[in-house]
Amino acid sequence: MLCRATESEWHRTGPEHGPVGHNEQVREWLVGSALIESPEGILLVQNRRRGGIVDWSPPGGVIDEGEELLTGLAREVEEETGLVVTEWHGPLYEIDATAPGLGWHLRVEVWSAAAFSGELAIGDPDGIVVDARFVPVEECCGLVQSNHPWVVEPLVEYLGRRWKGSRRFGYQVNGERLAELVVTRL
């Protein structure tokens, strides 16, 4: 393996958020994520989150309601990086993360860009992506390590093993405040 993935239980520090009320509905998100590889390495984007937290991840984002996953993923990649993906393979892996105390459920499909064109140009309308670059595979782990375990672990495992077919990863996020969260891999 390229580097050691994070532990199965994880504690993250950051700005505190209040608990979700018992009458609130669980927010559901479908996210598409792209693994784009070139001779220079894997494409990663730098994200500036609320509270000024910065992390690196493969490009992608929330799929709009009623939008096909691959259509939404291609849109997100083009917005964040300027690249146009014309062929996809996958999914390489899927992620399911549930945070009952925070009131959300996240499902992610990670696809490989089999064909793409264009030049790197950041144009994220959300203003979250602030940089994009192809990173040598052996350096990816160091850049993504500060991200959530459901981003880091599957990516690091895939880059280390390059399995055929698709795999599933499950995570339970316990706690009601960001500074106190414990993430357990299922």
C-alpha positions, -999 to +999 in steps of 0.1 A: +000+000+000+012+035-007+006+048+028-013+037+059-050+046+057-065+063+087-077+042+117-113+028+116-122+051+144-115+088+138-118+120+158-120+153+138-115+187+153-131+218+138-158+244+143-187+231+165-222+227+152-253+221+173-272+189+174-300+181+149-334+183+164-355+152+166-382+165+143-358+174+114-356+151+084-324+134+075-306+151+046-298+127+018-269+135-006-258+116-037-222+126-047-202+117-078-165+116-076-140+113-104-106+095-105-088+111-134-053+099-141-026+112-165+011+104-168+016+131-142-006+113-116-040+116-101-061+148-104-068+163-069-086+195-061-080+217-031-112+227-013-117+256+010-145+246+034-165+266+060-144+280+087-113+282+064-106+244+066-086+233+035-085+197+022-076+178-010-099+153-028-106+139-062-130+163-081-168+158-079-198+170-060-234+167-051-256+155-079-287+177-085-321+162-079-333+145-111-299+146-127-282+114-140-252+106-119-226+106-147-241+138-163-238+155-129-203+142-123-192+154-157-207+188-149-189+190-116-156+179-131-158+206-158-169+233-133-141+225-108-112+217-132-121+227-168-117+192-180-144+175-202-148+138-195-163+119-225-161+083-212-164+068-178-156+033-163-170+021-130-180+027-105-146+018-090-161+020-055-191+032-036-192+049-002-221+050+023-218+072+053-245+079+079-244+106+106-276+103+126-266+128+152-259+154+125-290+144+105-274+133+072-268+103+050-242+104+021-239+080-008-209+084-031-201+067-064-165+070-076-159+066-113-128+065-135-125+090-163-115+068-193-113+097-217-111+134-211-099+166-228-091+202-220-067+222-198-069+226-161-089+258-152-108+264-120-142+278-124-161+264-094-194+284-092-196+274-055-162+289-048-150+258-029-124+245-053-093+268-051-066+247-068-064+216-090-033+196-101-022+162-111-003+147-082+021+117-084+004+086-070+030+083-042+022+118-030-016+116-030-019+101+004+000+130+020-023+155+005-057+138+012-048+127+047-066+157+064-099+148+047-127+126+061-119+089+064-147+080+039-126+100+014-091+089+024-095+052+031-112+040-001-090+062-023-057+050-006-069+014-008-078+017-045-045+033-054-026+006-036-045-024-050-063-013-083-090-039-080-113-050-108-150-045-104-166-023-077-163-023-039-184-008-011-173+010+019-196+019+049-191+044+077-210+053+108-204+089+120-213+092+157-217+125+176-236+157+174-207+182+173-180+183+147-153+186+173-165+153+189-172+131+160-161+095+159-162+077+125-163+039+125-157+019+093-183-008+090 
